């Protein structure tokens, strides 16, 4: 989510769909939401692979149980975050319910939240000594 974004339901990609297709933008919205979700899933899968391949002996007194717990927590956290995102975007788009703008608002929120989550995932580092 860009720092200047004042409304989590607004998104430049959604705006392009709006301008190009008007009220007939559902296919465009679906495409950009799918792309955003694919990008999120790739960031998650890449970080999970990094965790699984990490040599826990680099941690001070590290052991395999610590590594397993980290991976379990990451998986659990992602599942809980997806539910949080969906609920949050339902709340954010409430004002658009019953209007032609609901899809735009929900998609904008999902994309913005996914972008923020990708940043969070990338900030996770196996070694915190730097």
C-alpha positions in Angstrom: 0.0 0.0 0.0 1.5 3.3 -1.0 2.2 5.8 1.7 -0.1 8.4 0.0 -3.0 5.9 -0.1 -5.7 7.4 2.1 -8.3 4.8 1.2 -7.4 1.1 1.2 -10.0 0.4 -1.4 -8.4 2.7 -4.0 -5.7 1.3 -6.3 -4.1 2.6 -9.5 -4.5 -0.8 -11.2 -8.2 -0.8 -10.4 -8.4 2.8 -11.7 -7.0 1.6 -15.1 -9.7 -1.1 -15.3 -12.3 1.5 -14.4 -11.1 3.9 -17.1 -10.7 1.3 -19.8 -13.9 -0.8 -19.2 -16.2 1.4 -17.2 -18.8 -0.6 -15.3 -18.0 -3.7 -17.5 -14.6 -4.2 -15.7 -15.2 -7.4 -13.8 -12.9 -9.5 -16.1 -10.1 -6.9 -15.8 -10.6 -6.8 -12.0 -10.4 -10.6 -11.8 -7.2 -10.6 -13.9 -5.4 -8.0 -11.7 -6.5 -9.6 -8.5 -5.3 -13.0 -9.7 -1.9 -11.5 -10.7 -1.7 -9.9 -7.2 -2.5 -13.2 -5.5 0.0 -15.0 -7.6 2.7 -12.5 -6.6 1.8 -12.9 -3.0 1.8 -16.7 -3.2 5.3 -16.6 -4.9 6.7 -14.4 -2.2 5.3 -16.7 0.5 6.6 -19.9 -1.3 10.0 -18.3 -1.8 10.3 -17.3 1.9 9.0 -20.8 3.0 11.6 -22.5 0.8 14.3 -20.1 2.2 13.2 -21.2 5.7 13.2 -24.9 4.9 16.7 -24.7 3.4 18.1 -22.5 6.2 21.0 -24.0 8.2 19.8 -23.5 11.7 23.3 -24.1 13.1 23.9 -20.4 12.1 21.8 -19.5 15.1 23.4 -19.3 18.4 22.7 -22.7 20.0 20.2 -23.3 17.2 18.4 -26.6 16.8 16.0 -28.3 14.4 13.1 -27.7 16.7 13.5 -23.9 16.5 13.5 -24.2 12.7 10.5 -26.4 12.7 8.6 -24.0 15.0 9.5 -21.1 12.8 8.2 -22.8 9.7 5.0 -23.9 11.5 4.4 -20.4 12.8 5.0 -18.9 9.3 2.5 -21.3 7.7 -0.1 -20.6 10.5 0.5 -16.8 10.3 0.0 -16.8 6.5 -3.3 -18.7 6.9 -4.5 -16.3 9.6 -3.4 -13.3 7.6 -5.4 -14.4 4.6 -8.5 -14.6 6.7 -7.6 -11.2 8.3 -7.2 -9.7 4.8 -10.5 -11.0 3.6 -12.4 -9.8 6.7 -10.6 -6.4 6.6 -11.5 -5.9 3.0 -15.1 -6.8 3.7 -15.1 -4.1 6.3 -13.4 -1.6 4.0 -15.8 -2.2 1.1 -19.0 -2.1 3.3 -19.8 1.4 2.0 -19.8 0.1 -1.5 -22.3 -2.8 -0.9 -25.3 -2.6 -3.2 -23.4 -0.5 -5.7 -21.6 -1.2 -9.0 -18.4 -0.1 -7.2 -18.3 -3.1 -4.8 -16.0 -5.2 -7.0 -13.6 -2.2 -7.5 -13.4 -1.5 -3.8 -12.9 -5.2 -2.8 -10.3 -5.7 -5.5 -8.4 -2.5 -4.6 -8.3 -3.5 -1.0 -7.1 -7.0 -1.7 -4.3 -5.8 -4.0 -3.2 -3.1 -1.5 -3.2 -5.6 1.3 -1.3 -8.1 -0.7 1.4 -5.6 -1.6 1.8 -4.7 2.1 2.0 -8.4 3.0 4.7 -9.0 0.4 6.8 -6.3 2.0 6.2 -7.9 5.4 7.3 -11.4 4.1 10.4 -9.9 2.6 11.4 -8.3 5.9 11.6 -11.7 7.6 15.2 -12.6 7.9 16.6 -15.9 9.3 19.6 -14.1 10.8 18.9 -10.9 12.8 22.5 -10.0 13.6 22.9 -7.2 11.1 
